[in-house]
Amino acid sequence: MTKQYGGGVGVADLSFAVRPGAVTGFLGPNGAGKSTTIKLMLGLVRGAGRTTFTGRSYLELADPLRTVGVLVDPGAVHPSRSAAGHLRMVAAGGGLPIRRVHEALSLVGLDSVADKAVGRFSLGMRQRLGLATALLGDPEYLILDEPANGLDPDGVRWIRRFLRELAGQGRTVLASSHLLAEMAQLADDLVVIGGGRLISAGSLAEFVDQHTRSVVVVRGPETARLLVALGRNGLRVWQGTTEELVVDTDNTELVARVAAQTGLPVRELFLRRSDLEQAYLAATAHTVQHRGEPS
Ligand SMILES: Nc1ncnc2c1ncn2[C@@H]1O[C@H](COP(=O)(O)OP(=O)(O)OP(=O)(O)O)[C@@H](O)[C@H]1O
């Protein structure tokens, strides 16, 4: 997919596959092009490229609500309409049986507020209603833009279980977020974009392997001499203080052997895996236009 806006790149030459039976996290910093991609996938904006669901583009689907469930803008519901009223309208418009309204509300835990005006809903309740709308046609595919947005920790746990269950039923679930920590809890696979381009696509475990690294931390009173000895053995020291060296290797045994051979005292020696959040920021840093305060 490619989408050029007047002001510059929205999405550039982006291609990826999403598999059934798994939750795929669609991750990228603010402005990376996630919303643009989702809109392109659904034919909501014009651009180059094609996304297929069981072989057809969204606009070619005979029965779109029964094929692809979409959560894009959960705020776009008339505030005086009740949750059930909103779903009845969508069901009627999409030729779905009215009984699905209560089934969908109960799936997301909103049955007790079915007749309450949506204007009085919290952000989390709106997200749930957005999900109920996506699930109304019992679709095989789900495309969810920031489904965990506005949810409290309980809500995030709920949505994690919920998306896993949907994927466990064999559905194809694509959920976007700009927060890696959120995605790391939610997703089996990750598609990571930055500046409208693909940075990585694969399993979450592969992403962790590729973008985090292990280092050996060694602490003791004579780090200056140890640093020289490590260097002589081809080991690179990343960071060092008078008390601690961070060695660019995962070979604890080799670091211990060098220390022992040189007879230098060591107080502590251990393997440390770098932080995934830092790795994600590093992987996408060159693509970020504006990094605001963390929200
Ligand atoms: N209608 C538009 N007109 C012009 N530029 C746009 C438009 N929509 C998006 N863009 C630009 O395209 C790029 C991608 O934006 P997009 O909203 O798709 O990113 P995003 O990853 O969804 O970001 P966020 O996490 O903030 O929602 C940004 O540089 C944005 O400014």
The ligand as a Gaussian input file, in Angstrom:
#p B3LYP/6-31G(d) Opt

LIG

0 1
 N       -5.874000      13.696000       6.044000
 C       -4.552000      13.902000       6.082000
 N       -3.984000      14.897000       5.384000
 C       -2.648000      15.125000       5.403000
 N       -1.774000      14.357000       6.100000
 C       -2.275000      13.353000       6.811000
 C       -3.689000      13.068000       6.860000
 N       -3.890000      11.985000       7.670000
 C       -2.660000      11.630000       8.107000
 N       -1.694000      12.428000       7.603000
 C       -0.241000      12.314000       7.850000
 O        0.163000      11.002000       7.491000
 C        1.071000      10.459000       8.457000
 C        0.505000       9.191000       9.057000
 O       -0.627000       9.502000       9.882000
 P       -1.557000       8.421000      10.591000
 O       -2.663000       9.139000      11.253000
 O       -1.908000       7.368000       9.613000
 O       -0.552000       7.822000      11.659000
 P       -0.862000       6.914000      12.940000
 O        0.260000       5.936000      13.012000
 O       -2.232000       6.390000      12.893000
 O       -0.708000       7.954000      14.124000
 P       -1.468000       8.009000      15.567000
 O       -0.900000       6.900000      16.400000
 O       -1.058000       9.369000      16.043000
 O       -2.939000       7.883000      15.287000
 C        1.314000      11.582000       9.461000
 O        2.487000      12.273000       9.088000
 C        0.099000      12.455000       9.322000
 O        0.404000      13.803000       9.636000

